[in-house]
Amino acid sequence: MDEYLRAALLGLVQALTEFLPISSSGHLVVAAELFGDEVGDLTFDVGLHVGTTLAVLLYFRRDWVLFGASLRRDLRAHGGSVGRWRPRSRLALLIVLGSIPAFAAGAAITLTLEDGLREPWLVGVLLIAVGLVIWVLDRAAQSRSLRDLGAGGALLIGVAQATALVPGVSRSGATIAAGRGLGLRREAATRFSFLLSAPAVVGAAVALLGEAILGGEEVAWGPLLLGALVAAVVGMAVIRWLLRFVRRHSLAVFVWYRLAAGAAVLAAVAAGVL
C-alpha cells in the first residue's frame, strides 16, 4: 500500500477513535501489525495525536481565548486567591492540574515500557476490561456540572488520563468514565475530557518528535503531516458529533464495540494473525 494512502487511512482511524471511548492507540497498534510497516511506530502515533490535538484547539478556540482573558483579569484583581476567581479561570486551572499526572507518567512509560505495552494481546484485554469499567461508571444518573469539579477531582481524572498511555485503555474513555464516577453529567465529563487532552498530547508530541530528530531517527514527514491533517479535519467533526450524542444517549454502544473489538483482537492473536 502506498505510504501516503496508508498515512491517510491511519489519520482517519486516529480521528474516529481518539475522541470516541474506544482507544485510538490500541487501534493503531493493531493497524500497524496488519500493515506490517513502521508507519505505526510511536513517533508516527504521536504525529497523528498532534492532528487530533489541532482539532481540539480549533474546535474549542473560543474557550482557549476566554480562558486566557479570564485568567489575566483574575490574576490582576485577586492574585493567587483562587476562591475569588471566575468559574472560567478555575476551570482553566483544573485543566492544568489534570494534565500533571500524564506529564509525570509519560516519560517513564515512553522510556522504559514502550515496547512491552504495545502488544496486540494486551490491547485486546484492555479493550474488554476498560469497556466494563466504562459501563459500570456510566450507568448511574449523575447531575454535577464542571462548576462542581474541584482540584482533587481534576487530579483523579488526570490520573485516569495517564493510564491511557497504555494502548487499549482509551484516553477519552478513561477520563469520561472518571468524570462520571465523580458525579459529572455525561456532557460535562465529555467536554472536560476534550479540553484536558490538549496539554498532555501536545507535550508528548513535542518531546517525542524532538527526541526522534535529535537522535537522528528518520521521520517520514510527508506521510506524517498528511495523517495529521486528516486526523485534524475528521477529528473536529467527531468532537461535534459526540458532544451532541452524549446529551441523549449513554455510552453503551461504545462498550459493546469495545467488547466485540477486544474479543476479535484476542481471537486474531490466538489464530496467529496478529
N, C-alpha and C positions, 0 to 999 in steps of 0.2 A: 504494500500500500504506500502511496506517495506520502512523504513525511509531512507535507503541508495539509493534505487531506486528513491524515491521522491527527495532526495537531488541532484542526478544526473540530473533529469529532470528539476529541478529549476535552476541548473547551466547552462543547455542548454538554457533555456528560458532567463536567465540573459545575456549570451553571445550574443544571437541573437538580443536581444532588447537594450542592453546598448549602443552599438555603432551605431545602426540604430536609426533614429529620431522618435521613437515610444514609448518611456518611459519604461525602464526596471522595475522601482519601481512600476509603475502602473500595469504592467502585473503580478508582483509578489504579489501585493495586491489581485488581482482577483484570482490568482492561490491559494493563501493561503485560501481565502474564499471557494473555491471549494474543496480543500483538507481537510478543516476543522481541521487544525493542527497548532500548534505553530511554525512549521518549518518556516513559513512565517513571523515571528516577525522581529523587527527592527535589532536585533543583527545578525540574520541569513542573512538578507538582506545585511547588511554591509559586512559580510563574503564573500558573493558572489561578492560584488563590489571589494573586495581585489583580487579575481580571475581575474576579467577583468582589474584591475589596473596592475596586473602582466603581462597581455597581452600587455598593453601599454608600460610598462617598457622594456619588451623583444623585442617587435617589433621595437621600436624606440631606442634600446640600443645604436646604433652608435650616434644618436643625443645627448643622455644624456652625453656620453663621450666627444663629441666635445663641448657641452655647457660648461662643466667643464673646459676643456683645454683652450677654448677661453676666459672665464671669468678670469681665472688665469693670462693669458697674458695681458689682457686689464687692469685689476686692478693694475698689477705691472707697466705697461707702462703709464697708463693715470689716475689711481686713480678713483675718482668719476666723471671725465669728460665724462659723458655718450655719449655726442655728438661725441666723438672721438673713441668710441668703434666700434668693428666689428659688422656687422649685426647679426651674430650668438649670440654674447653676449647680444645685445639689445633684441633679441627675448627671450633669457632666462630670462631677467629682466621683460619682458612683461608677461611671464608665471607666475612669482612670483606676479606681480601686479594684474593680472587677478584672482589669487587664493584668494586674500584678501576678497572679498565680501562673498564667500562661507564659509570661515572660520568664518567670523563675524556673518553670519546668521545661521550657522549650530547649534551652541549651543542653541540659543534661540528657534529654531524650535524643536529641539530634546527634550529639557527640558520642554517646555510649550505647544506645539501644536501637538506633535507626533500623539496621538490617533485621534484627530479630523480631521487630514489631510489624514489619511489612510482609507478613506471611499470609497467604490466602486462607489457610485453615483458621487462623486467629481472627481474620476478618469475618468469616462465616459464624464463628462462635459469638463474636461481639454483636453482629447484626441481630442475632436472636436474643441474646441476653439483655442488651440495652433496649431493644424493642419492648421486651416485657416490662422493664423499668418505666419506660415512657407510658405504657398502657396503664400501669398502676397509678402513677402520679397524675395523669391527665384525667382520670375518671371523676375525681372529686369536684364538686361545684365550688369554684373559688371566685372571690369578688374584690380582691385588693387591686389598687392601681399602682403605677410607678411612683406616685407621691408617697405611698406607704412603704416603699422599699428603703431599708436602712443600710448602713455600711456593712454590717455583718452579713446581710442577705446578698449584697453585691459581691462580697468576697466569696461566699459559698457558690454563687453562680459562676464566679471566676474559676474556682476550683473545678467545677464541672466542665468548664471550657478547656481547662488544662488537660483533663483526661481524654479529650477528643484529639489530642496529638497522636493518639494511638488509632491507626486506621480501623474503621469498623464501628467506632463509638458514635460519631456524628457530633460536630460542634453545635449545630443548631438543635439537634435532638437533646443533647445533654443539658444545654443552657435553658431551653424551653421547659424541659422536664423539671429542672431545678427550680425555675421560677414558679411553675405550677405547684411544686411541693412547698414553696414558701407562701402560697395562697394568692399568687397573682392571677388575674384574669388571663385567659388564653391569648388575647390580642396584646395585652401589656407584656406578657412574658416573651412573645414572639418579637415585638418591637425592640425590647431591651436586648434580646439575643442578636438582632441585626446590628444595632448600634455598638454593642460590645465587640463585635467581630473585627471592626476596622483596625484598632490599635495593635492587637495581637498579630493579626495576619500581615499587616504592613511591616511590623518589626521583624517577624520571622523571615519574610521575603527579602528584606534589605540585608539581614545578617547572613542568610544562606547564599544569596546571589553574590554578595561581597566576598564571602569565603571561597566560593567557586572561582570567581575571577582572580582573586589574589593567589589562589592555589594553582592557577594555571589550568583548571578544568575547562574543557571545551564546552561552550554553551551554544546550542543551535538557536541563535537569536531570532531568525526568521520564523520558524515554526512556533517558538515560544511566544513571540509577540502576537502571531495570528491566533493562537489558542487563547491568549489573554483577552484579545479583542472580542472574540466570540463569547467568551465567558462573561465579559462585562455587559455586552448588549443583551444577551439572553438572561443574565442574572437580574437585571433591572425588571424585566418582565415577570420573572419568578417571584421577586420580592412583592411586587404589586399584587400578584395573584394570591400568594399565601396570606398576606395581611387581610385580604377580603375573605378568603376561605375560612380562617380560624374564627371569624366573627360569628359564624353559624354552624360550624362543624367541629367535631372532635378530631383528635389525631389518629383515630383508629385505622383509617385507610393506610397510613404510613406504617403503623405497627404490623398490619397484615403483610404489607410489602416487605418489610424487614424480615419477618419470619420466613416468607417464601424465598427471598433472595439468599438469606443465610443458609437455609436448607439446600438450595441449589448449589451454592458455593461448596458446602461440605460434601455434597454428593459428587461434584466435579473433582474435588481433591481426592476423595476415596477412589474414584474411577481413573485417577492419574491424568486427567485432562488439565488440571492446574497444579 
